[in-house]
Amino acid sequence: MSLVAAALADRFAAATLLVVMVRTGLTFRENRLILEQIREQAVTDALTGLGNRRRLIDDLDRARVQSPGSGSVGMRIAGDWIIWRTWD
């Protein structure tokens, strides 16, 4: 192979690697957006857009973790069931 052909092959290889890296970055961004949409759909009613039972439980758990003190009595209400328990 001539010197010019070798230099051209190196440039094509570098350009190919650059295209692959850009496409990989775009794919990761698309996957992250899809994952965020799936997480939102998992805790939201599709028809009304309101939070469902899973969101309520997550919000209550988050509030329990953020609340000061320990050993307080917590309450979860979702649908027709109520659970009282001591948070340790």
C-alpha positions as a Python dict, from the first residue, in 0.01 Angstrom:
ca = {
    (1, 'M'): (0, 0, 0),
    (2, 'S'): (126, 344, -80),
    (3, 'L'): (186, 610, 178),
    (4, 'V'): (-112, 815, 58),
    (5, 'A'): (-344, 515, 74),
    (6, 'A'): (-223, 433, 426),
    (7, 'A'): (-285, 790, 544),
    (8, 'L'): (-631, 784, 385),
    (9, 'A'): (-710, 452, 553),
    (10, 'D'): (-603, 597, 890),
    (11, 'R'): (-833, 896, 841),
    (12, 'F'): (-1125, 674, 747),
    (13, 'A'): (-1061, 457, 1054),
    (14, 'A'): (-1050, 764, 1280),
    (15, 'A'): (-1368, 902, 1124),
    (16, 'T'): (-1540, 566, 1169),
    (17, 'L'): (-1443, 554, 1536),
    (18, 'L'): (-1570, 909, 1583),
    (19, 'V'): (-1906, 820, 1423),
    (20, 'V'): (-1933, 510, 1644),
    (21, 'M'): (-1862, 714, 1959),
    (22, 'V'): (-2119, 980, 1867),
    (23, 'R'): (-2382, 717, 1787),
    (24, 'T'): (-2310, 537, 2116),
    (25, 'G'): (-2358, 864, 2306),
    (26, 'L'): (-2688, 928, 2126),
    (27, 'T'): (-2805, 574, 2203),
    (28, 'F'): (-2728, 616, 2574),
    (29, 'R'): (-2920, 946, 2580),
    (30, 'E'): (-3220, 787, 2404),
    (31, 'N'): (-3215, 495, 2648),
    (32, 'R'): (-3203, 732, 2945),
    (33, 'L'): (-3505, 924, 2814),
    (34, 'I'): (-3696, 600, 2756),
    (35, 'L'): (-3612, 482, 3108),
    (36, 'E'): (-3739, 811, 3256),
    (37, 'Q'): (-4064, 772, 3060),
    (38, 'I'): (-4107, 414, 3180),
    (39, 'R'): (-4046, 516, 3542),
    (40, 'E'): (-4304, 793, 3511),
    (41, 'Q'): (-4556, 556, 3351),
    (42, 'A'): (-4501, 304, 3631),
    (43, 'V'): (-4624, 549, 3895),
    (44, 'T'): (-4882, 745, 3696),
    (45, 'D'): (-5227, 655, 3570),
    (46, 'A'): (-5227, 672, 3190),
    (47, 'L'): (-5579, 813, 3163),
    (48, 'T'): (-5581, 1078, 3435),
    (49, 'G'): (-5210, 1148, 3482),
    (50, 'L'): (-5254, 1118, 3858),
    (51, 'G'): (-5020, 922, 4079),
    (52, 'N'): (-5115, 563, 4155),
    (53, 'R'): (-5071, 347, 4465),
    (54, 'R'): (-4704, 285, 4388),
    (55, 'R'): (-4640, 661, 4382),
    (56, 'L'): (-4827, 705, 4711),
    (57, 'I'): (-4618, 436, 4879),
    (58, 'D'): (-4295, 584, 4736),
    (59, 'D'): (-4392, 934, 4853),
    (60, 'L'): (-4478, 809, 5201),
    (61, 'D'): (-4151, 616, 5225),
    (62, 'R'): (-3961, 924, 5111),
    (63, 'A'): (-4143, 1138, 5370),
    (64, 'R'): (-4067, 881, 5639),
    (65, 'V'): (-3697, 887, 5554),
    (66, 'Q'): (-3691, 1268, 5552),
    (67, 'S'): (-3888, 1307, 5877),
    (68, 'P'): (-3687, 1384, 6190),
    (69, 'G'): (-3674, 1143, 6482),
    (70, 'S'): (-3703, 768, 6489),
    (71, 'G'): (-3956, 525, 6624),
    (72, 'S'): (-4250, 737, 6515),
    (73, 'V'): (-4574, 570, 6419),
    (74, 'G'): (-4636, 580, 6048),
    (75, 'M'): (-4950, 525, 5847),
    (76, 'R'): (-4997, 410, 5490),
    (77, 'I'): (-5333, 445, 5326),
    (78, 'A'): (-5391, 317, 4975),
    (79, 'G'): (-5721, 203, 4839),
    (80, 'D'): (-5908, 7, 5105),
    (81, 'W'): (-5623, -95, 5330),
    (82, 'I'): (-5456, 76, 5625),
    (83, 'I'): (-5138, -43, 5790),
    (84, 'W'): (-5007, 97, 6118),
    (85, 'R'): (-4650, 20, 6209),
    (86, 'T'): (-4360, 155, 6408),
    (87, 'W'): (-4079, 288, 6197),
    (88, 'D'): (-3741, 180, 6326),
}
